[in-house]
Amino acid sequence: LTCTLPDLFAALRETAVQTIGTVSEGGIALPDFVASESGTAVFMGSEYFGLPDAVLAQLDQQVTIPMTAGIDSFSVNAAAAIVLYEIKRQRA
């Protein structure tokens, strides 16, 4: 099974799944983000390059994980754990 990026986002929209992606700055602060009750698809980019512009343009929301001064990024696995924890916390 294969699909194009536009097909993927169209399918997610058809099923009312919210799409979010992490950005290092300029997104909604993760504590202010509200997860959709109908589901959330999370897109993560690499620590160095982030998400491609083609993905960023399709997202419903971009979120930023607040960080302490002196820390400029998390590894993608740490960032994913933080975002998924927040989504799970909201649904508890």
N, C-alpha and C positions, 0 to 999 in steps of 0.2 A: 504494500500500500504506500503510495507516494502522493504528495500534494504540494502545490506551490504555496508560498507565503500568503498571497492574497486569498487563496482557497481556504487556508487554515483560519485566517482571521474572519472570513465570511462564515465559516462553519461555527466558530465560537460565538459570533454575533447572533446567528440564527437560533442558537440554544441559550441565549441570554447569559453567556459566561463572560464575566468581566475580565479584561486583559490589563495587566499592569507590568511594568518593567522597572528595574532599579537603575537609578542614575546617581552619580557621585554628588551632584549639586543641582539645584533648581527644581527638584520635584517636590511633591507634597511630603512633608515630614511624616515618617512612618507612624508615629503616635497619632497623627491627625487623619490618617487614611481609614476609610470605612470599607470593609470587605462586603461584596455583594452576597446576598443570601442564596443566589442562584448559582454560585460557584465563581472561582477566580483562577485564571491561568496566569502563572508567574513566569516572566521572561527575564533571564539573567545573562549578562554579557561577561566577558573576561575582565579580570581586574585591570588589565592594561588598556584594552581597547573599548570596553563597555559594549553596549548594544549597537548594532548597525542602524544607521539613519532610517533604512527601509522598515525596520521593526519599530523604532521609536515613533514614526509617523502613524502607525496603525494602532498604537496602544490607547486604551481608554484613559489611563492615568500613568504618570511616572512618579515613583516614590523614591525618597532619599532617606537613608538610615542616618540619624543624627550621630555624630562622632565627636569625641573629645578632641580638644586642640592638640595638634601634634600627630594625630592619626589621620592619614589621608584616604585610606581604603581598607576594606576587609577582603579576605580571600572569598572567592565565589561560594565556596561551601559554607563559610561562616555567614555570609550575607543571606544565602538561601535559608539557612536555619533560623535566622532572626526574622525574616519576612514570613516564613511558614508558621513560626511560633505565634507571631502577631495575628495572623489569620485564624489560627486555631483558638487563640485566646478570646477573640471576638465572638467566636461561635460557641464558646462554653457557657 
